[in-house]
């Protein structure tokens, strides 16, 4: 009897092996995560100092690269690309925009933690863009230093949008993300998460949420027009840490007005939040602008960590909820009395835990 069972096992051993290998390859190819580094390897150093541990898979491209996010030591990445035909979309319909300042900014030079946060953020967006076939452009803010006497760095956001629209002239949408953001649900596409639900997600009249108490009834507003700008509001008003703008003539005209030098020269000492205050003023007074602006719930693309909007700590509209799968976390204002480094560590750890696959645990 035992011999019969053994002979049947030998007969089916090879087919079972091939089935197991095919299943493993399907899971492996479909997963865009990186293999886990050995214990102790997932550390970044800067100027001879060792930084605290990060989630391993988020660090792979940087711990094994020249710092540009392209891994030089991973044998699986090129094989995965060869099998799947993966790569960047040369004519993306959606482009993600990031801006980094290699010189350290206007107000202060970046320290080792700032550099590491920037690297993790870029790696997070790069993996997401490649997964969904989006474009990704990283703009250099170094030239902002020439505006240091005016602190114009915040205003450069509009100029970068104009540049990117010229560069990606065939793209339909552009998604601006600040460096202190993390995409926490990388499987969500913008098409499924946002664009297919615009009618149900967006508020166009400010009647349900209006923290700035903006006048809701102004002339020449047509809410039947197509949405071209999707933003969010937090406890302080408009939030431009994560927003979407469509590639249309309306958008280009808005950006020209938004970046108007005369307006900047007259108001840059008055508007504390720079480009954000300009948009608030334009929205409040111009019907043609209001007609194409839609407000998304903050947590749909811009959820806050605890500590932001601290006076509204009990208001669930503002704060990231892991159980409800909030898409993006924005650590806005963490450099004002909070710990940017600690918050980045917390959310990269959550991201690593949420996206850890069972076969990674077995084989990597």
C-alpha positions as CSV (number, residue, x, y, z in Angstrom):
1,X,0.0,0.0,0.0
2,X,2.8,2.4,0.9
3,X,4.6,1.5,-2.3
4,X,1.5,2.4,-4.3
5,X,1.2,5.8,-2.7
6,X,4.9,6.4,-3.2
7,X,4.6,5.6,-6.9
8,X,1.6,7.9,-7.4
9,X,3.5,10.7,-5.6
10,X,6.5,10.2,-7.9
11,X,4.1,10.3,-10.9
12,X,2.6,13.6,-9.9
13,X,5.7,15.2,-8.3
14,X,6.9,17.0,-11.5
15,X,3.4,18.5,-12.5
16,X,2.9,19.6,-8.9
17,X,6.3,21.3,-8.9
18,X,5.6,23.1,-12.2
19,X,2.2,24.3,-10.9
20,X,3.8,25.6,-7.7
21,X,6.4,27.4,-9.7
22,X,3.9,29.0,-12.0
23,X,1.8,30.2,-9.0
24,X,4.8,31.7,-7.4
25,X,5.9,33.5,-10.6
26,X,2.4,34.9,-11.0
27,X,2.5,36.4,-7.5
28,X,6.1,37.6,-7.9
29,X,5.6,39.3,-11.2
30,X,2.4,41.0,-10.2
31,X,4.0,42.4,-7.1
32,X,6.0,45.6,-7.7
33,X,7.6,45.6,-4.2
34,X,11.3,45.0,-3.7
35,X,12.9,42.1,-1.9
36,X,13.7,42.6,1.8
37,X,17.2,43.5,2.6
38,X,19.2,41.4,5.1
39,X,19.0,42.5,8.7
40,X,21.2,45.5,9.4
41,X,21.5,46.5,5.7
42,X,18.5,48.7,5.6
43,X,20.2,51.8,6.9
44,X,21.1,55.1,5.2
45,X,24.2,57.0,6.0
46,X,25.0,60.7,5.4
47,X,28.3,62.3,6.2
48,X,29.5,59.3,8.1
49,X,26.4,59.2,10.3
50,X,24.1,56.2,10.4
51,X,20.4,57.0,10.2
52,X,17.7,55.0,12.0
53,X,16.2,52.0,10.3
54,X,13.6,52.3,7.6
55,X,11.3,49.7,6.2
56,X,13.6,47.6,4.1
57,X,11.7,47.3,0.8
58,X,11.3,51.0,0.5
59,X,15.0,51.5,0.9
60,X,16.3,48.9,-1.6
61,X,16.7,51.3,-4.6
62,X,18.7,53.8,-2.5
63,X,20.8,51.5,-0.4
64,X,22.0,49.8,-3.5
65,X,22.2,52.7,-5.9
66,X,24.0,55.9,-6.6
67,X,21.2,57.8,-4.9
68,X,18.9,58.2,-7.9
69,X,16.5,55.5,-7.1
70,X,17.8,53.0,-9.7
71,X,19.0,49.9,-8.1
72,X,22.4,48.6,-9.2
73,X,22.4,45.4,-7.3
74,X,19.0,43.8,-7.7
75,X,19.0,40.8,-10.0
76,X,15.2,40.4,-9.8
77,X,14.2,43.9,-11.0
78,X,15.6,43.6,-14.6
79,X,14.2,40.0,-14.9
80,X,10.8,41.1,-13.7
81,X,10.8,43.9,-16.3
82,X,11.9,41.5,-19.0
83,X,9.1,39.1,-18.2
84,X,6.3,41.6,-17.8
85,X,7.4,44.1,-20.4
86,X,7.4,46.7,-17.7
87,X,8.8,50.2,-18.1
88,X,7.8,53.9,-18.2
89,X,5.0,55.1,-20.4
90,X,6.5,57.5,-22.9
91,X,3.2,59.4,-23.4
92,X,1.4,59.2,-20.1
93,X,-2.1,60.5,-19.6
94,X,-1.4,61.3,-16.0
95,X,1.9,62.9,-14.7
96,X,3.0,63.1,-11.1
97,X,5.0,66.2,-10.2
98,X,7.5,66.4,-7.4
99,X,9.8,69.3,-6.6
100,X,13.1,69.0,-4.7
101,X,15.8,71.5,-3.8
102,X,19.3,70.0,-4.0
103,X,20.7,73.1,-2.4
104,X,18.6,72.8,0.7
105,X,16.0,75.5,0.2
106,X,15.7,79.2,1.1
107,X,15.4,79.2,4.8
108,X,17.9,76.5,5.8
109,X,20.1,73.8,4.5
110,X,18.8,70.2,4.6
111,X,20.2,67.8,7.1
112,X,20.6,64.1,6.7
113,X,17.1,63.4,7.8
114,X,15.7,65.8,5.3
115,X,17.7,64.0,2.5
116,X,16.4,60.6,3.6
117,X,12.8,61.8,3.8
118,X,13.1,63.1,0.3
119,X,14.6,59.9,-1.0
120,X,11.9,57.8,0.5
121,X,9.2,60.1,-0.9
122,X,10.6,59.9,-4.4
123,X,10.9,56.2,-4.3
124,X,7.3,55.9,-3.1
125,X,6.0,58.0,-6.1
126,X,8.3,56.3,-8.6
127,X,7.0,52.8,-7.7
128,X,3.4,54.0,-7.8
129,X,3.8,55.8,-11.2
130,X,5.5,52.8,-12.8
131,X,2.9,50.4,-11.4
132,X,0.0,52.3,-13.0
133,X,1.7,53.6,-16.2
134,X,1.8,57.2,-15.1
135,X,4.6,59.7,-15.8
136,X,6.8,61.1,-13.0
137,X,8.8,64.3,-13.2
138,X,11.0,65.7,-10.4
139,X,11.7,69.4,-10.7
140,X,14.7,71.1,-9.2
141,X,13.9,74.1,-6.9
142,X,17.5,75.2,-6.6
143,X,16.8,78.4,-8.6
144,X,14.5,79.5,-5.8
145,X,17.6,80.6,-3.9
146,X,17.8,83.7,-6.1
147,X,14.4,84.7,-4.6
148,X,15.6,84.3,-1.1
149,X,15.1,88.0,-0.2
150,X,11.4,87.5,-1.1
151,X,11.0,83.9,0.0
152,X,9.5,83.0,-3.4
153,X,10.1,79.2,-3.1
154,X,6.4,78.5,-2.3
155,X,5.3,80.5,-5.4
156,X,7.5,78.4,-7.7
157,X,4.9,75.6,-7.6
158,X,2.8,77.5,-10.2
159,X,5.8,78.0,-12.5
160,X,6.7,74.3,-12.3
161,X,3.1,73.4,-13.3
162,X,3.5,75.6,-16.4
163,X,6.8,74.0,-17.3
164,X,5.4,70.5,-16.9
165,X,2.4,71.2,-19.0
166,X,4.7,72.3,-21.8
167,X,6.9,69.3,-21.3
168,X,4.1,66.7,-21.3
169,X,1.8,68.4,-23.8
170,X,-0.3,65.3,-24.5
171,X,-1.0,64.4,-20.8
172,X,-4.6,64.8,-19.6
173,X,-4.0,65.3,-15.8
174,X,-1.2,66.5,-13.6
175,X,-0.9,65.4,-9.9
176,X,1.2,67.7,-7.7
177,X,2.5,66.0,-4.5
178,X,4.6,67.7,-1.9
179,X,7.7,65.8,-0.7
180,X,6.3,65.2,2.7
181,X,3.5,63.0,1.3
182,X,3.3,59.2,1.0
183,X,1.0,57.1,-1.1
184,X,-0.3,54.6,1.4
185,X,-2.5,52.5,-0.9
186,X,-0.4,51.9,-4.1
187,X,-2.9,49.6,-5.6
188,X,-5.4,52.4,-6.0
189,X,-5.4,54.0,-9.4
190,X,-6.5,57.6,-9.9
191,X,-9.0,56.5,-12.5
192,X,-10.7,54.2,-10.1
193,X,-10.2,56.1,-6.8
194,X,-11.0,59.6,-8.1
195,X,-11.9,60.2,-11.7
196,X,-14.7,57.5,-11.9
197,X,-16.3,59.0,-8.8
198,X,-16.0,62.7,-9.4
199,X,-19.8,63.4,-9.3
200,X,-20.1,61.8,-5.9
201,X,-16.8,62.9,-4.4
202,X,-16.6,66.5,-5.3
203,X,-18.2,69.5,-3.6
204,X,-18.5,72.5,-5.9
205,X,-20.5,75.0,-3.9
206,X,-18.7,75.0,-0.5
207,X,-22.0,74.5,1.3
208,X,-21.0,71.4,3.1
209,X,-17.5,72.6,4.2
210,X,-16.3,76.2,4.1
211,X,-13.6,76.9,6.7
212,X,-12.6,80.2,5.2
213,X,-16.3,81.4,5.2
214,X,-16.0,82.3,1.5
215,X,-19.0,84.0,0.0
216,X,-20.9,81.2,-1.8
217,X,-23.1,83.3,-4.0
218,X,-21.2,85.3,-6.6
219,X,-22.2,86.1,-10.2
220,X,-21.2,84.3,-13.4
221,X,-20.6,80.9,-11.9
222,X,-21.7,77.9,-13.9
223,X,-21.4,74.6,-12.0
224,X,-22.3,72.5,-15.0
225,X,-18.9,73.2,-16.6
226,X,-16.2,70.5,-16.6
227,X,-14.0,70.2,-13.6
228,X,-10.4,71.2,-14.3
229,X,-8.9,71.7,-10.8
230,X,-9.4,69.2,-7.9
231,X,-8.2,70.4,-4.5
232,X,-8.9,69.8,-0.8
233,X,-9.5,72.0,2.2
234,X,-8.2,71.5,5.7
235,X,-8.8,73.5,8.9
236,X,-6.9,76.5,7.6
237,X,-8.4,76.7,4.1
238,X,-7.2,75.4,0.7
239,X,-4.5,72.8,0.8
240,X,-2.1,72.4,-2.1
241,X,0.1,69.6,-0.8
242,X,-1.8,67.2,-3.1
243,X,-4.0,68.4,-5.9
244,X,-4.9,67.6,-9.5
245,X,-5.1,69.9,-12.5
246,X,-6.3,69.1,-16.0
247,X,-4.3,70.0,-19.1
248,X,-6.8,72.5,-20.7
249,X,-6.7,76.1,-22.0
250,X,-8.7,77.1,-18.8
251,X,-5.9,75.7,-16.6
252,X,-3.2,77.5,-18.6
253,X,-5.0,80.7,-18.2
254,X,-5.5,80.2,-14.5
255,X,-1.8,79.5,-14.1
256,X,-0.9,82.6,-16.0
257,X,-3.0,84.7,-13.7
258,X,-1.9,82.8,-10.6
259,X,1.8,83.6,-11.5
260,X,1.1,87.2,-12.4
261,X,4.2,89.2,-11.4
262,X,2.2,92.4,-10.6
263,X,0.0,90.4,-8.2
264,X,3.1,88.8,-6.6
265,X,5.0,92.0,-6.1
266,X,2.0,93.7,-4.5
267,X,0.9,90.9,-2.2
268,X,3.9,88.6,-1.4
269,X,4.4,90.3,2.0
270,X,0.6,90.1,2.8
271,X,-0.2,86.6,1.8
272,X,1.3,84.3,4.4
273,X,0.7,81.1,2.6
274,X,1.9,82.5,-0.8
275,X,0.5,80.6,-3.8
276,X,-2.3,79.1,-1.6
277,X,-3.6,82.5,-0.6
278,X,-3.5,83.7,-4.2
279,X,-5.8,80.8,-5.3
280,X,-8.2,81.5,-2.4
281,X,-8.5,85.1,-3.5
282,X,-9.0,84.2,-7.2
283,X,-11.6,81.6,-6.3
284,X,-13.5,84.0,-4.0
285,X,-13.7,86.7,-6.6
286,X,-13.7,85.2,-10.1
287,X,-16.8,83.3,-11.3
288,X,-15.0,81.7,-14.3
289,X,-12.5,80.1,-11.9
290,X,-15.0,78.9,-9.4
291,X,-17.0,77.2,-12.2
292,X,-14.3,74.6,-12.8
293,X,-12.9,74.0,-9.3
294,X,-14.0,70.9,-7.3
295,X,-13.2,70.1,-3.7
296,X,-12.4,66.5,-2.8
297,X,-12.6,65.2,0.8
298,X,-9.3,65.9,2.5
299,X,-8.7,62.2,3.2
300,X,-9.3,61.1,-0.4
301,X,-5.8,62.5,-1.5
302,X,-4.4,64.4,1.5
303,X,-5.1,62.9,4.9
304,X,-3.3,64.4,7.9
305,X,-1.4,62.7,10.7
306,X,-2.3,63.4,14.3
307,X,-0.8,66.8,15.3
308,X,-1.8,68.7,12.2
309,X,-4.9,70.7,12.7
310,X,-4.5,70.0,16.4
311,X,-7.4,72.2,17.5
312,X,-9.7,69.8,15.6
313,X,-8.2,66.6,16.9
314,X,-11.6,65.0,17.3
315,X,-12.7,65.7,13.7
316,X,-12.3,62.6,11.7
317,X,-12.5,64.5,8.4
318,X,-8.9,65.5,8.6
319,X,-6.9,62.5,9.9
320,X,-5.4,59.4,8.3
321,X,-7.3,56.2,9.0
322,X,-5.5,53.0,8.1
323,X,-8.6,50.9,8.6
324,X,-10.5,52.9,6.0
325,X,-7.6,52.8,3.5
326,X,-6.9,56.4,3.1
327,X,-5.0,56.9,-0.1
328,X,-2.3,59.5,0.7
329,X,-0.9,60.9,4.0
330,X,0.4,64.4,4.0
331,X,2.7,65.3,6.9
332,X,2.1,69.0,6.2
333,X,3.6,71.4,8.7
334,X,5.7,68.7,10.5
335,X,8.6,71.1,10.6
336,X,6.6,73.5,12.8
337,X,6.8,71.9,16.2
338,X,6.4,68.3,15.1
339,X,8.9,65.5,14.2
340,X,9.1,65.1,10.4
341,X,11.5,62.2,10.8
342,X,9.4,60.4,13.3
343,X,6.3,60.8,11.2
344,X,8.0,59.5,8.0
345,X,9.3,56.5,9.9
346,X,5.8,55.7,11.3
347,X,4.1,55.9,7.9
348,X,6.8,54.1,6.0
349,X,6.5,51.3,8.6
350,X,2.8,51.2,8.1
351,X,3.2,51.1,4.4
352,X,5.7,48.3,4.6
353,X,3.4,46.3,6.9
354,X,0.3,46.8,4.7
355,X,2.0,45.8,1.5
356,X,4.0,42.8,2.7
357,X,3.1,39.8,0.7
358,X,3.1,36.3,2.1
359,X,5.5,35.0,-0.5
360,X,8.0,37.8,0.4
361,X,8.0,36.3,3.9
362,X,8.7,32.8,2.5
363,X,11.2,33.5,-0.2
364,X,12.9,36.8,0.6
